[in-house]
Amino acid sequence: MHLISSLLEQSDTLETDLVARFLEWSESHITFLKSVIIFVFVVDVLLILAAVTKRKWIYDQVKEHSRVEQVFIVSFFATVVGGVSIAVIIVGVLGLQHSGEFPFIGFIAVGLTSLLFLVALLVCFVTFLILFVQLFIKMEPVRPVIDEEVNWGGTPILVVAVAFFVLSALLAFVSPTATSIAEPVLLVVLPLVLVLKTYGRTLHALGFTKPVVKMLVLSLPLIPVLIFGNGLVYEITEKIIGQFPLDEVVEDVIRESPILMSIQIGILGPVGEELFFRGFAHTALKRKYGFKKGILFSSLFFGLYHMIPWQIPYAVVAGFILAYVYEKTQSIYPPILFHLVNNSVAVIGFWV
């Protein structure tokens, strides 16, 4: 996400260069783009049909929550699915148009998906505001009441996620440069307020504990796996969806503001992301779904957060490794360290 924000903050020259690189890529991937548009549209239709036919099952999953929470949860996922679908379809349509194609099915898909997305977005935003006031202003936990050390559930995670994106967007209009620093700060402050104030827990619940030394030592070989494994996953991703000069794009972003972006990518980003995704989100997901599903869901969440298609697969793998380290060492400090090393290697590579 911080890379997306940084790209939007850069000069018109950088934005134009990024668009030009994508359009160049699209010229050699026309069939792939057509297939993606059709696939996304079909999946959206199937999801809508599934939601209608399985509405009782969906209700059973959220019935323990208040009515506002129920509407928020359903509309949140509808907004995410709709937003991702629109973004993918629009990008595909633009790429095909540039290549001289007229993607009729793409225009239909954009229209229908946009309508559903806007309805879901409106409902999601209204219910989000109600829950934000409850959690951050009134300092009242949402249902259900959980009598455990990790006593927050999935709803607070989603509320923090929406608050993060809303506040980041507002800050981008006020001071684009400050957004790079503000984003990791938000990922720290928002969960801390909820856990310490609203839910009345200590930093211990977020993993701020002394790590299990033996497991930390045994986990150290995962650092090179994290660094080089991500590179391997990225290469595999390029073979599947085509090459894209992501490294060059990242270098362009850093070059625009070397010191600020080096600090953001190498230090602030890892700290904020680990606190939110491992300390806050993963712990709640593990409590509800168990160890394996908790790691899986938090890793997928971490991958989607990065948004750029070429980043998502290796971000999912990195999220899995970092969550595993968090679990084995029983502390947030090791995954922060591993994440710092991983990102710092990339930043150092730029400087040397």
C-alpha positions as a Markdown table, in Angstrom:
| # | Residue | x | y | z |
|---|---|---|---|---|
| 1 | Met | 0.0 | 0.0 | 0.0 |
| 2 | His | 2.8 | 2.5 | 0.8 |
| 3 | Leu | 4.2 | 1.9 | -2.6 |
| 4 | Ile | 0.9 | 2.8 | -4.2 |
| 5 | Ser | 0.6 | 5.9 | -2.1 |
| 6 | Ser | 4.2 | 6.9 | -3.0 |
| 7 | Leu | 3.5 | 6.4 | -6.7 |
| 8 | Leu | 0.5 | 8.7 | -6.4 |
| 9 | Glu | 2.6 | 11.3 | -4.7 |
| 10 | Gln | 5.4 | 11.5 | -7.3 |
| 11 | Ser | 5.7 | 13.8 | -10.2 |
| 12 | Asp | 3.7 | 13.7 | -13.4 |
| 13 | Thr | 6.8 | 12.3 | -15.1 |
| 14 | Leu | 6.9 | 9.3 | -12.9 |
| 15 | Glu | 3.2 | 8.6 | -13.2 |
| 16 | Thr | 3.4 | 9.0 | -17.0 |
| 17 | Asp | 6.3 | 6.6 | -17.1 |
| 18 | Leu | 4.5 | 4.0 | -15.0 |
| 19 | Val | 1.4 | 4.2 | -17.3 |
| 20 | Ala | 3.6 | 3.9 | -20.3 |
| 21 | Arg | 5.2 | 0.8 | -19.0 |
| 22 | Phe | 1.9 | -0.8 | -18.3 |
| 23 | Leu | 0.6 | 0.0 | -21.8 |
| 24 | Glu | 3.7 | -1.5 | -23.3 |
| 25 | Trp | 3.1 | -4.6 | -21.2 |
| 26 | Ser | -0.6 | -4.8 | -22.3 |
| 27 | Glu | 0.3 | -4.8 | -26.0 |
| 28 | Ser | 1.9 | -8.2 | -25.7 |
| 29 | His | -0.8 | -9.6 | -23.3 |
| 30 | Ile | -4.1 | -9.0 | -25.1 |
| 31 | Thr | -5.4 | -12.5 | -24.7 |
| 32 | Phe | -4.5 | -12.5 | -21.0 |
| 33 | Leu | -6.3 | -9.2 | -20.4 |
| 34 | Lys | -9.4 | -10.5 | -22.2 |
| 35 | Ser | -9.4 | -13.7 | -20.2 |
| 36 | Val | -9.0 | -11.7 | -16.9 |
| 37 | Ile | -11.9 | -9.4 | -17.7 |
| 38 | Ile | -14.2 | -12.3 | -18.5 |
| 39 | Phe | -13.0 | -14.3 | -15.5 |
| 40 | Val | -13.6 | -11.5 | -13.0 |
| 41 | Phe | -17.0 | -10.7 | -14.4 |
| 42 | Val | -18.1 | -14.4 | -14.2 |
| 43 | Val | -16.7 | -14.7 | -10.7 |
| 44 | Asp | -18.7 | -11.6 | -9.6 |
| 45 | Val | -21.9 | -13.0 | -11.0 |
| 46 | Leu | -21.3 | -16.3 | -9.3 |
| 47 | Leu | -20.5 | -14.6 | -6.0 |
| 48 | Ile | -23.8 | -12.6 | -6.2 |
| 49 | Leu | -25.8 | -15.8 | -6.9 |
| 50 | Ala | -24.0 | -17.6 | -4.1 |
| 51 | Ala | -24.7 | -14.7 | -1.6 |
| 52 | Val | -28.4 | -14.9 | -2.5 |
| 53 | Thr | -28.7 | -18.7 | -2.3 |
| 54 | Lys | -26.5 | -18.9 | 0.9 |
| 55 | Arg | -28.0 | -15.9 | 2.7 |
| 56 | Lys | -29.1 | -18.0 | 5.6 |
| 57 | Trp | -25.5 | -19.4 | 6.0 |
| 58 | Ile | -24.1 | -15.9 | 5.8 |
| 59 | Tyr | -26.5 | -14.8 | 8.5 |
| 60 | Asp | -25.5 | -17.7 | 10.8 |
| 61 | Gln | -21.9 | -16.5 | 10.5 |
| 62 | Val | -22.6 | -13.0 | 11.7 |
| 63 | Lys | -25.7 | -13.5 | 13.9 |
| 64 | Glu | -23.6 | -13.0 | 17.1 |
| 65 | His | -22.9 | -9.4 | 16.1 |
| 66 | Ser | -25.1 | -6.4 | 16.3 |
| 67 | Arg | -27.3 | -5.4 | 13.3 |
| 68 | Val | -24.9 | -2.5 | 12.4 |
| 69 | Glu | -21.9 | -4.9 | 12.5 |
| 70 | Gln | -23.7 | -7.4 | 10.4 |
| 71 | Val | -24.5 | -4.9 | 7.7 |
| 72 | Phe | -20.9 | -3.5 | 7.9 |
| 73 | Ile | -19.2 | -6.9 | 7.6 |
| 74 | Val | -21.3 | -7.9 | 4.6 |
| 75 | Ser | -21.0 | -4.5 | 2.8 |
| 76 | Phe | -17.3 | -4.4 | 3.6 |
| 77 | Phe | -16.5 | -7.6 | 1.7 |
| 78 | Ala | -18.9 | -6.6 | -1.1 |
| 79 | Thr | -17.0 | -3.3 | -1.4 |
| 80 | Val | -13.6 | -5.1 | -1.4 |
| 81 | Val | -14.7 | -7.6 | -4.1 |
| 82 | Gly | -16.4 | -4.9 | -6.1 |
| 83 | Gly | -13.5 | -2.5 | -5.8 |
| 84 | Val | -10.9 | -5.1 | -6.8 |
| 85 | Ser | -13.1 | -6.2 | -9.7 |
| 86 | Ile | -13.6 | -2.7 | -11.0 |
| 87 | Ala | -9.9 | -1.9 | -10.8 |
| 88 | Val | -8.9 | -5.1 | -12.6 |
| 89 | Ile | -11.6 | -4.7 | -15.3 |
| 90 | Ile | -10.8 | -1.0 | -15.9 |
| 91 | Val | -7.1 | -1.6 | -16.1 |
| 92 | Gly | -7.8 | -4.4 | -18.6 |
| 93 | Val | -10.1 | -2.3 | -20.7 |
| 94 | Leu | -7.6 | 0.5 | -20.9 |
| 95 | Gly | -4.9 | -1.9 | -21.9 |
| 96 | Leu | -7.1 | -3.4 | -24.6 |
| 97 | Gln | -8.1 | 0.0 | -25.9 |
| 98 | His | -4.5 | 1.0 | -26.2 |
| 99 | Ser | -3.9 | -2.1 | -28.2 |
| 100 | Gly | -6.7 | -1.3 | -30.7 |
| 101 | Glu | -9.3 | -3.6 | -29.2 |
| 102 | Phe | -12.9 | -2.8 | -28.3 |
| 103 | Pro | -13.7 | -4.8 | -25.2 |
| 104 | Phe | -17.5 | -4.7 | -25.3 |
| 105 | Ile | -17.9 | -7.2 | -22.5 |
| 106 | Gly | -15.4 | -5.0 | -20.5 |
| 107 | Phe | -17.7 | -1.9 | -20.7 |
| 108 | Ile | -20.7 | -4.0 | -19.6 |
| 109 | Ala | -18.8 | -5.4 | -16.7 |
| 110 | Val | -17.5 | -2.0 | -15.6 |
| 111 | Gly | -21.1 | -0.6 | -15.6 |
| 112 | Leu | -22.8 | -3.4 | -13.7 |
| 113 | Thr | -19.9 | -3.9 | -11.2 |
| 114 | Ser | -19.7 | -0.1 | -10.6 |
| 115 | Leu | -23.4 | 0.1 | -9.7 |
| 116 | Leu | -23.1 | -2.7 | -7.2 |
| 117 | Phe | -19.8 | -1.3 | -5.8 |
| 118 | Leu | -21.2 | 2.1 | -5.2 |
| 119 | Val | -24.2 | 0.8 | -3.3 |
| 120 | Ala | -22.0 | -1.5 | -1.2 |
| 121 | Leu | -19.5 | 1.4 | -0.6 |
| 122 | Leu | -22.2 | 3.8 | 0.6 |
| 123 | Val | -23.6 | 1.2 | 3.1 |
| 124 | Cys | -20.1 | 0.3 | 4.2 |
| 125 | Phe | -19.1 | 3.8 | 4.9 |
| 126 | Val | -22.2 | 4.8 | 6.8 |
| 127 | Thr | -22.0 | 1.7 | 9.1 |
| 128 | Phe | -18.2 | 2.2 | 9.4 |
| 129 | Leu | -18.8 | 5.7 | 10.8 |
| 130 | Ile | -21.2 | 4.4 | 13.4 |
| 131 | Leu | -18.7 | 1.7 | 14.5 |
| 132 | Phe | -15.8 | 4.1 | 14.4 |
| 133 | Val | -17.6 | 6.4 | 16.8 |
| 134 | Gln | -18.4 | 3.4 | 19.1 |
| 135 | Leu | -14.8 | 2.1 | 19.1 |
| 136 | Phe | -12.7 | 5.2 | 19.1 |
| 137 | Ile | -14.9 | 8.0 | 20.5 |
| 138 | Lys | -17.2 | 6.2 | 23.0 |
| 139 | Met | -14.5 | 3.5 | 23.6 |
| 140 | Glu | -17.1 | 0.8 | 23.7 |
| 141 | Pro | -16.2 | -2.7 | 22.4 |
| 142 | Val | -18.4 | -4.3 | 19.8 |
| 143 | Arg | -20.1 | -7.6 | 20.1 |
| 144 | Pro | -19.5 | -10.4 | 20.9 |
| 145 | Val | -17.9 | -10.0 | 24.4 |
| 146 | Ile | -14.8 | -12.1 | 24.5 |
| 147 | Asp | -13.3 | -13.0 | 27.9 |
| 148 | Glu | -9.7 | -13.8 | 26.8 |
| 149 | Glu | -6.4 | -11.9 | 26.6 |
| 150 | Val | -7.0 | -11.2 | 22.9 |
| 151 | Asn | -10.5 | -10.0 | 23.3 |
| 152 | Trp | -11.1 | -8.2 | 20.0 |
| 153 | Gly | -12.5 | -9.9 | 16.9 |
| 154 | Gly | -12.7 | -9.4 | 13.2 |
| 155 | Thr | -14.9 | -6.3 | 13.2 |
| 156 | Pro | -12.3 | -4.1 | 14.9 |
| 157 | Ile | -9.8 | -5.3 | 12.3 |
| 158 | Leu | -12.0 | -4.3 | 9.4 |
| 159 | Val | -12.9 | -0.9 | 11.1 |
| 160 | Val | -9.2 | -0.2 | 11.5 |
| 161 | Ala | -8.5 | -1.2 | 7.9 |
| 162 | Val | -11.2 | 1.2 | 6.6 |
| 163 | Ala | -10.1 | 4.0 | 8.9 |
| 164 | Phe | -6.5 | 3.5 | 7.6 |
| 165 | Phe | -7.6 | 3.9 | 4.0 |
| 166 | Val | -9.9 | 6.8 | 4.7 |
| 167 | Leu | -7.4 | 8.8 | 6.7 |
| 168 | Ser | -4.6 | 8.0 | 4.3 |
| 169 | Ala | -6.7 | 9.3 | 1.4 |
| 170 | Leu | -7.6 | 12.5 | 3.3 |
| 171 | Leu | -3.9 | 13.1 | 4.3 |
| 172 | Ala | -2.9 | 12.6 | 0.6 |
| 173 | Phe | -5.0 | 15.6 | -0.3 |
| 174 | Val | -3.7 | 17.8 | 2.5 |
| 175 | Ser | 0.0 | 16.8 | 2.4 |
| 176 | Pro | 1.0 | 14.0 | 0.0 |
| 177 | Thr | 4.5 | 13.9 | 1.3 |
| 178 | Ala | 3.4 | 13.5 | 4.9 |
| 179 | Thr | 1.3 | 10.5 | 3.9 |
| 180 | Ser | 4.4 | 8.3 | 3.5 |
| 181 | Ile | 5.1 | 8.9 | 7.2 |
| 182 | Ala | 1.5 | 8.9 | 8.4 |
| 183 | Glu | 0.6 | 5.5 | 7.0 |
| 184 | Pro | 2.8 | 3.4 | 9.2 |
| 185 | Val | 2.0 | 5.7 | 12.1 |
| 186 | Leu | -1.7 | 5.0 | 11.6 |
| 187 | Leu | -1.0 | 1.2 | 11.5 |
| 188 | Val | 0.5 | 1.6 | 15.0 |
| 189 | Val | -1.7 | 4.2 | 16.6 |
| 190 | Leu | -5.2 | 2.8 | 15.6 |
| 191 | Pro | -4.6 | -0.7 | 16.9 |
| 192 | Leu | -2.9 | 0.6 | 20.1 |
| 193 | Val | -5.9 | 2.8 | 20.9 |
| 194 | Leu | -8.3 | 0.0 | 20.5 |
| 195 | Val | -6.3 | -2.6 | 22.4 |
| 196 | Leu | -5.1 | -0.4 | 25.3 |
| 197 | Lys | -8.2 | 1.9 | 25.7 |
| 198 | Thr | -11.3 | 0.3 | 24.2 |
| 199 | Tyr | -10.5 | -3.3 | 25.0 |
| 200 | Gly | -8.5 | -2.6 | 28.2 |
| 201 | Arg | -5.6 | -4.9 | 27.4 |
| 202 | Thr | -1.8 | -4.3 | 27.6 |
| 203 | Leu | 1.0 | -4.4 | 25.0 |
| 204 | His | 1.5 | -8.0 | 26.0 |
| 205 | Ala | -1.7 | -8.9 | 24.0 |
| 206 | Leu | 0.0 | -7.5 | 20.9 |
| 207 | Gly | 3.1 | -9.6 | 21.3 |
| 208 | Phe | 5.4 | -7.1 | 23.0 |
| 209 | Thr | 7.0 | -9.8 | 25.0 |
| 210 | Lys | 10.5 | -11.3 | 25.4 |
| 211 | Pro | 10.9 | -13.8 | 22.5 |
| 212 | Val | 11.6 | -17.4 | 23.0 |
| 213 | Val | 15.4 | -17.3 | 22.4 |
| 214 | Lys | 15.7 | -20.9 | 21.2 |
| 215 | Met | 13.0 | -20.4 | 18.6 |
| 216 | Leu | 14.4 | -17.1 | 17.6 |
| 217 | Val | 17.8 | -18.7 | 16.9 |
| 218 | Leu | 16.2 | -21.5 | 15.0 |
| 219 | Ser | 14.2 | -19.0 | 12.9 |
| 220 | Leu | 17.2 | -17.0 | 11.8 |
| 221 | Pro | 17.7 | -19.1 | 8.6 |
| 222 | Leu | 14.3 | -17.8 | 7.5 |
| 223 | Ile | 15.8 | -14.4 | 6.9 |
| 224 | Pro | 17.6 | -15.4 | 3.7 |
| 225 | Val | 14.5 | -17.5 | 2.8 |
| 226 | Leu | 12.4 | -14.4 | 3.2 |
| 227 | Ile | 14.8 | -12.3 | 1.1 |
| 228 | Phe | 15.6 | -14.7 | -1.7 |
| 229 | Gly | 12.4 | -16.6 | -1.6 |
| 230 | Asn | 10.4 | -13.5 | -2.3 |
| 231 | Gly | 12.6 | -12.9 | -5.3 |
| 232 | Leu | 11.9 | -16.4 | -6.6 |
| 233 | Val | 8.1 | -16.0 | -6.1 |
| 234 | Tyr | 8.3 | -12.7 | -8.0 |
| 235 | Glu | 10.1 | -14.4 | -10.9 |
| 236 | Ile | 7.4 | -17.1 | -11.0 |
| 237 | Thr | 4.7 | -14.4 | -10.9 |
| 238 | Glu | 6.3 | -12.6 | -13.9 |
| 239 | Lys | 6.4 | -15.9 | -15.8 |
| 240 | Ile | 2.6 | -16.3 | -15.3 |
| 241 | Ile | 1.3 | -12.7 | -15.9 |
| 242 | Gly | 4.3 | -11.2 | -17.8 |
| 243 | Gln | 7.3 | -9.1 | -16.9 |
| 244 | Phe | 6.9 | -5.7 | -15.2 |
| 245 | Pro | 9.8 | -3.5 | -14.1 |
| 246 | Leu | 8.7 | -3.3 | -10.4 |
| 247 | Asp | 12.3 | -2.9 | -9.2 |
| 248 | Glu | 12.7 | 0.1 | -11.5 |
| 249 | Val | 9.4 | 1.6 | -10.3 |
| 250 | Val | 10.5 | 1.3 | -6.7 |
| 251 | Glu | 13.9 | 2.9 | -7.5 |
| 252 | Asp | 12.1 | 5.8 | -9.2 |
| 253 | Val | 9.9 | 6.2 | -6.0 |
| 254 | Ile | 13.0 | 6.3 | -3.7 |
| 255 | Arg | 14.9 | 8.6 | -6.1 |
| 256 | Glu | 12.2 | 11.2 | -5.9 |
| 257 | Ser | 12.7 | 11.5 | -2.1 |
| 258 | Pro | 15.7 | 9.3 | -1.2 |
| 259 | Ile | 16.0 | 9.9 | 2.6 |
| 260 | Leu | 12.3 | 10.0 | 3.4 |
| 261 | Met | 11.4 | 7.0 | 1.3 |
| 262 | Ser | 14.4 | 5.0 | 2.6 |
| 263 | Ile | 13.2 | 5.6 | 6.2 |
| 264 | Gln | 9.6 | 4.8 | 5.3 |
| 265 | Ile | 10.3 | 1.6 | 3.3 |
| 266 | Gly | 13.2 | 0.4 | 5.5 |
| 267 | Ile | 12.1 | 1.2 | 9.0 |
| 268 | Leu | 8.6 | 2.7 | 9.5 |
| 269 | Gly | 6.8 | 0.5 | 7.1 |
| 270 | Pro | 7.9 | -2.8 | 8.7 |
| 271 | Val | 7.2 | -1.6 | 12.2 |
| 272 | Gly | 3.7 | -0.4 | 11.4 |
| 273 | Glu | 2.8 | -3.4 | 9.2 |
| 274 | Glu | 4.0 | -6.0 | 11.8 |
| 275 | Leu | 2.1 | -4.4 | 14.6 |
| 276 | Phe | -1.1 | -4.3 | 12.6 |
| 277 | Phe | -0.9 | -7.5 | 10.6 |
| 278 | Arg | 0.8 | -9.8 | 13.1 |
| 279 | Gly | 0.3 | -8.3 | 16.5 |
| 280 | Phe | -3.3 | -7.0 | 15.9 |
| 281 | Ala | -4.9 | -8.9 | 13.0 |
| 282 | His | -3.2 | -12.3 | 13.1 |
| 283 | Thr | -3.7 | -12.8 | 16.9 |
| 284 | Ala | -7.5 | -12.2 | 16.6 |
| 285 | Leu | -7.8 | -14.4 | 13.5 |
| 286 | Lys | -5.8 | -17.2 | 15.2 |
| 287 | Arg | -8.0 | -17.0 | 18.3 |
| 288 | Lys | -11.1 | -17.4 | 16.2 |
| 289 | Tyr | -10.0 | -19.7 | 13.4 |
| 290 | Gly | -7.0 | -21.6 | 14.9 |
| 291 | Phe | -3.3 | -21.6 | 14.1 |
| 292 | Lys | -3.4 | -22.7 | 10.4 |
| 293 | Lys | -6.3 | -20.7 | 9.2 |
| 294 | Gly | -5.1 | -17.7 | 11.2 |
| 295 | Ile | -1.8 | -17.6 | 9.4 |
| 296 | Leu | -3.5 | -18.2 | 6.0 |
| 297 | Phe | -6.1 | -15.4 | 6.4 |
| 298 | Ser | -3.6 | -12.9 | 7.9 |
| 299 | Ser | -1.1 | -13.7 | 5.1 |
| 300 | Leu | -3.8 | -13.2 | 2.4 |
| 301 | Phe | -4.8 | -10.0 | 4.1 |
| 302 | Phe | -1.2 | -8.8 | 4.0 |
| 303 | Gly | -0.8 | -9.7 | 0.4 |
| 304 | Leu | -4.0 | -7.8 | -0.7 |
| 305 | Tyr | -2.9 | -4.8 | 1.3 |
| 306 | His | 0.0 | -4.4 | -1.2 |
| 307 | Met | -2.4 | -4.1 | -4.1 |
| 308 | Ile | 0.0 | -4.3 | -7.0 |
| 309 | Pro | -0.6 | -7.6 | -8.7 |
| 310 | Trp | 3.2 | -8.3 | -9.0 |
| 311 | Gln | 3.6 | -7.7 | -5.3 |
| 312 | Ile | 0.7 | -9.6 | -3.9 |
| 313 | Pro | 2.0 | -13.2 | -4.3 |
| 314 | Tyr | 5.4 | -12.6 | -2.6 |
| 315 | Ala | 3.7 | -10.4 | 0.0 |
| 316 | Val | 1.5 | -13.4 | 0.8 |
| 317 | Val | 4.5 | -15.7 | 1.2 |
| 318 | Ala | 6.3 | -13.1 | 3.3 |
| 319 | Gly | 3.2 | -12.7 | 5.5 |
| 320 | Phe | 3.1 | -16.4 | 6.0 |
| 321 | Ile | 6.8 | -16.5 | 7.1 |
| 322 | Leu | 6.5 | -13.5 | 9.4 |
| 323 | Ala | 3.3 | -14.9 | 11.0 |
| 324 | Tyr | 5.1 | -18.2 | 11.5 |
| 325 | Val | 8.0 | -16.5 | 13.2 |
| 326 | Tyr | 5.6 | -14.5 | 15.4 |
| 327 | Glu | 3.9 | -17.7 | 16.5 |
| 328 | Lys | 7.1 | -19.7 | 17.2 |
| 329 | Thr | 8.9 | -16.9 | 19.0 |
| 330 | Gln | 5.7 | -15.7 | 20.8 |
| 331 | Ser | 6.9 | -12.1 | 20.3 |
| 332 | Ile | 6.3 | -9.2 | 17.8 |
| 333 | Tyr | 10.0 | -8.2 | 17.9 |
| 334 | Pro | 11.4 | -11.0 | 15.7 |
| 335 | Pro | 9.0 | -10.5 | 12.8 |
| 336 | Ile | 9.7 | -6.7 | 13.0 |
| 337 | Leu | 13.4 | -7.5 | 12.8 |
| 338 | Phe | 13.0 | -9.9 | 9.9 |
| 339 | His | 10.8 | -7.4 | 8.1 |
| 340 | Leu | 13.3 | -4.6 | 8.7 |
| 341 | Val | 16.2 | -6.7 | 7.3 |
| 342 | Asn | 14.2 | -7.7 | 4.3 |
| 343 | Asn | 13.2 | -4.2 | 3.4 |
| 344 | Ser | 16.5 | -2.6 | 4.3 |
| 345 | Val | 18.3 | -5.0 | 1.9 |
| 346 | Ala | 16.2 | -3.6 | -0.9 |
| 347 | Val | 16.9 | 0.0 | 0.2 |
| 348 | Ile | 20.6 | -0.6 | 0.6 |
| 349 | Gly | 20.6 | -2.2 | -2.9 |
| 350 | Phe | 19.4 | 1.1 | -4.2 |
| 351 | Trp | 22.0 | 3.2 | -2.5 |
| 352 | Val | 25.0 | 1.0 | -3.5 |
